[in-house]
Amino acid sequence: METNVRFTHQALVEQSKAGDTNAQYQLYGLYVDAMFNVAMRLLTIREDAEDVLQESFVEAFRKLDTFRYESTFGSWLKRIVINRSINHLKAKRMLLSSLENEGEPEEEELEEVDTLEIEKIKIGLGQLPEGYRQIITLYLIEGYDHVEIGEILGISTSTSKSQYHRAKKKLIQIVKEL
């Protein structure tokens, strides 16, 4: 089944590369919800996420000839959405300046929580400064490692780890106060 899905997606990509607007519309339909969720987690403002989402799809279809199947189309598109979201935040001057590196922090994982705690975490994420929220989102929710986060945000791997440690500590503090 997965091979058929991959083939179908690849066929849609190839048709889209050839200028088939129906295939582009189908690709859009397959990925719009997931990519909207990615943008929302980073931007938190619906209108901003919608704008970034549309700009991302326009960019993806304009640059489709550069897609070389080194990853899945969804991964490639997700990278565009994340980069556009971050650029949007930079343009609004909402990114935190890089924090000084304080060495390699120890990794602490968030404990398993029930539904009430998950709601508190969502509220807490909304209260974090933008830079902290980005690190937490990219690492815990999107699954990027610190090397990838460093590349995405233009910071060092150790700065990513340091910011993640601080962000997690701040999130835990906010959740405890809720």
N, C-alpha and C positions, 0 to 999 in steps of 0.2 A: 504494500500500500504506500509506504513512504517513498519508494522509488517512483511510483506513478505520480505522486504529488510533486516530487522534485522535477520529474519530466514535464509535467503540466506547467509548473512555475517557469522552468527553463524555456519552454515553448512560448509562454507569454512574454518573457523577457526578450526573446529573439524577435517575436512579432512586434513588440514595442520598439525595439531598436530599429526595425524597418519602417517605423512611423505609423503602425496600426493603432489608431486612437481607441478602438474597442478593446484591444489587448491592454493598453495602458489603463483604461477604466477598470478592467477586471483586476489588474494588479493593485490598483488603488483600493478597490473593494476588499481584496484579500488582506491588505496590510493597514488600512486606515485606523481601525480601532486600536490595534496594538501600538502603533506609532503615536497615536493621540495619548495613550496612557504613558508612554515614555516621556513625551513632552510635558504632560501635566505633572508628573512626578518631579521634574526638574524646575518647571516654571510656576506651578501652583495657581496661576491665573488662567482661567479658561480661554479668554480672548487671546492672550499671548500664545497659549498652546495651539489654538486653532490657526493663528497666523503663521507660527513656525511650522506647523504641520503642512499647510498649503505650500509654503516656500520650499519646504524639504522635498515634497513630491515634484514640484516644478523643477528644482535643481536635479533631482534624481533622473527625471525623464530627459532633461537637457543633457545630462552627462552619462546617459545610459551606455553610450559607446565605450566608456572607460571601464565598465563593469566586466571583469574577466573571470568570474566564477571561482575566484580564490577563496571565497566564502559564499554563504547563501545570499540570495538577494535580500532576504529579511535582515540579515546581519549588516550588509552593506548599507541598506536604507536606514537602519537603526543608528548607525554611525553618523549618517548625514543629519538625522533628527537631533541626536545628542549634540553634535557640533553646532548646529544652527541654534539650538536652545542655549547653549553656553555663550555663543556669540551675541544672542539677544540679551542675555543677562549682562554681558560685558558692555554692550551698547548702553544699557540703562545704568551702568556703573554700580551694579549691585553685587559684583563679586567681591569677596573679601580679599585684601592683599595677602600675599603669601605669608604664612606664619614662619617665624624663625624655626629652624630645625633644632630639635632638642634630642637628637639621637633616636635610637630604635625603640619605640614603646612596645611593651608586652601586649600581645593580642588577648583581649577578653571577648568572649562571645556573649551576645545577649541570651539570657535564659529563655527557656520555653515559656510561653505565656498563654493565657486563655483569651477569649474573645474580648473581654473588657479591657485587658491589657493592650491588645492590638489596637483598639480604638484610642487608648491613651497614647500609644506610640505614634499613631497617625496625627493626633493633635500636637504632640511634641515635635514631630517632624515639621509641622507647619510653623512652629515657633522658633525653630533653629535659624540662625543667620544663613543667608543664601549659600555661602561657601561650604559651611558645615553640611547643609542639606544636600548639596551636590555630591560631596564625598560619600556620605552615607548612602545616598540613592545609587550612585554608580557602583559602590562596593557591595552593599548588602542586597539591594534590590535588582540591579542590572547584572551583577555577577562579574564585573570587571576586576582584575587584580590591580595592585598598586602601580605596576609598570605601565599598564594600559591607561589607568587614570592619570598618571603623570603625563603621558603623551597627549591625552585628550585635553587636559587643562593647561598644559605647558608648564608643569612644575616637576620637580625631581621626585623620584620614587620615595625617598625618605620624607620629603615634605608631605606627600600623599598619606603615608603611614602616620605621620605626626598629626596631620589635620584629622584623619579618620579617628585616631585615638581621642583627640580632644572633642570631636563631634559626638562620638559615642558617649563619652563621659558627660557632656552637656545634655544629651538626649536622656540619659538615665536620670540625671538630676531633675530635668523638667518633668519626666514621667512620674517620679516619686512625689513631686509637689502637686500633681493633679489629683 
